[in-house]
Amino acid sequence: MRTGELRRDFLKAFWKELRVVWPILSVLIFAQLGLGMLIGLREGWAVSDATYFTFVTGLTIGYGDLVPAHLGTRVMAIMIGFSGSLLTGLIAAVGVRALQGATGGEAR
């Protein structure tokens, strides 16, 4: 199989699988952003800083340049971290499933 054909098959399978899990992905993303905005409001951050904090924490990178100071916002940050791990795992699972479908290694 040619590389271009494999790439096309993978992307087609990826979007097909993504449509299946899209409701779960969207709930996770909106929950993270909602928590991030609550944290930003409580901490007095700009919306852009709260959004940045949400994605950095959700991807479990955690640079530490924005740190919540209150106990409640720290608990919410932990929730963002957990849901970010779920989001990352779900996207990885979709990618693996799409690769299996594109290469013919699909489980039956």
Backbone torsions as a table, in degrees:
resi	resn	phi	psi	omega
1	MET	NA	133.9	179.9
2	ARG	-73.1	155.0	-177.4
3	THR	-61.0	-45.2	180.0
4	GLY	-61.5	-40.2	179.1
5	GLU	-67.6	-40.9	177.9
6	LEU	-63.2	-43.8	178.8
7	ARG	-61.0	-44.4	-179.9
8	ARG	-63.1	-44.5	178.8
9	ASP	-63.7	-40.2	178.9
10	PHE	-62.9	-47.9	-178.8
11	LEU	-63.4	-38.4	177.7
12	LYS	-63.5	-45.3	179.2
13	ALA	-68.1	-36.2	179.7
14	PHE	-62.6	-47.5	-179.6
15	TRP	-66.3	-33.9	177.4
16	LYS	-64.3	-46.6	179.3
17	GLU	-68.5	-35.6	-179.5
18	LEU	-64.0	-36.0	177.4
19	ARG	-62.7	-30.5	-179.4
20	VAL	-70.5	-42.8	-175.5
21	VAL	-96.4	3.7	-176.8
22	TRP	-56.1	-40.1	178.2
23	PRO	-59.7	-39.7	179.3
24	ILE	-69.2	-44.8	178.8
25	LEU	-59.6	-44.6	-177.1
26	SER	-66.7	-38.7	177.1
27	VAL	-63.0	-43.6	179.0
28	LEU	-62.6	-43.8	-178.5
29	ILE	-66.0	-46.1	-179.4
30	PHE	-67.9	-34.9	176.2
31	ALA	-64.7	-42.7	177.7
32	GLN	-61.9	-47.1	-179.8
33	LEU	-64.4	-38.9	177.1
34	GLY	-61.4	-46.5	177.1
35	LEU	-63.8	-40.3	179.0
36	GLY	-62.1	-39.7	178.6
37	MET	-68.4	-37.8	175.8
38	LEU	-62.9	-42.2	177.5
39	ILE	-62.4	-46.4	179.8
40	GLY	-60.8	-40.1	178.5
41	LEU	-64.1	-46.6	-179.3
42	ARG	-66.6	-36.0	-177.2
43	GLU	-87.8	-10.3	180.0
44	GLY	79.4	29.4	179.8
45	TRP	-90.2	157.1	172.5
46	ALA	-70.3	159.3	179.6
47	VAL	-59.0	-40.1	179.5
48	SER	-64.6	-38.3	177.7
49	ASP	-68.0	-40.0	179.0
50	ALA	-64.9	-40.3	178.0
51	THR	-65.1	-45.6	177.2
52	TYR	-58.2	-47.5	179.6
53	PHE	-58.7	-41.9	-178.5
54	THR	-60.6	-48.6	-176.9
55	PHE	-72.7	-35.5	178.0
56	VAL	-66.9	-41.5	178.7
57	THR	-71.5	-41.2	-179.2
58	GLY	-65.1	-31.5	176.8
59	LEU	-86.5	6.2	178.6
60	THR	55.6	29.9	174.7
61	ILE	-80.7	-50.6	173.9
62	GLY	57.8	65.7	-179.3
63	TYR	-61.0	-33.9	178.8
64	GLY	90.6	6.2	177.8
65	ASP	-78.4	-20.5	170.5
66	LEU	-122.8	119.2	-176.0
67	VAL	-129.7	125.2	177.0
68	PRO	-66.4	139.1	-176.4
69	ALA	-98.9	-20.9	-175.5
70	HIS	-97.6	151.1	-177.6
71	LEU	-60.6	-45.2	-179.3
72	GLY	-61.6	-40.7	-179.6
73	THR	-73.1	-28.6	175.3
74	ARG	-68.4	-38.5	177.1
75	VAL	-64.4	-42.2	177.5
76	MET	-63.5	-36.0	177.9
77	ALA	-64.5	-36.1	176.3
78	ILE	-64.6	-40.6	177.7
79	MET	-63.2	-38.8	176.4
80	ILE	-62.5	-42.4	179.0
81	GLY	-61.4	-44.3	178.6
82	PHE	-64.9	-45.8	-179.4
83	SER	-67.8	-29.9	175.0
84	GLY	-66.1	-37.0	176.2
85	SER	-65.4	-40.5	176.3
86	LEU	-63.0	-43.1	179.9
87	LEU	-61.7	-46.3	179.4
88	THR	-62.7	-43.4	178.7
89	GLY	-64.3	-38.2	179.2
90	LEU	-66.7	-41.7	178.2
91	ILE	-66.7	-39.0	176.9
92	ALA	-63.7	-41.0	179.1
93	ALA	-64.3	-39.4	177.2
94	VAL	-63.3	-41.5	178.8
95	GLY	-63.6	-42.1	179.1
96	VAL	-65.6	-43.1	179.3
97	ARG	-63.2	-39.9	179.0
98	ALA	-66.9	-38.5	178.1
99	LEU	-65.3	-39.8	175.9
100	GLN	-61.4	-42.8	179.9
101	GLY	-67.0	-37.5	-177.4
102	ALA	-72.9	-29.8	-177.2
103	THR	-98.1	0.4	179.1
104	GLY	82.1	10.6	180.0
105	GLY	-94.0	23.8	-176.6
106	GLU	-67.1	133.0	176.7
107	ALA	-73.1	139.7	-178.0
108	ARG	-112.8	NA	NA
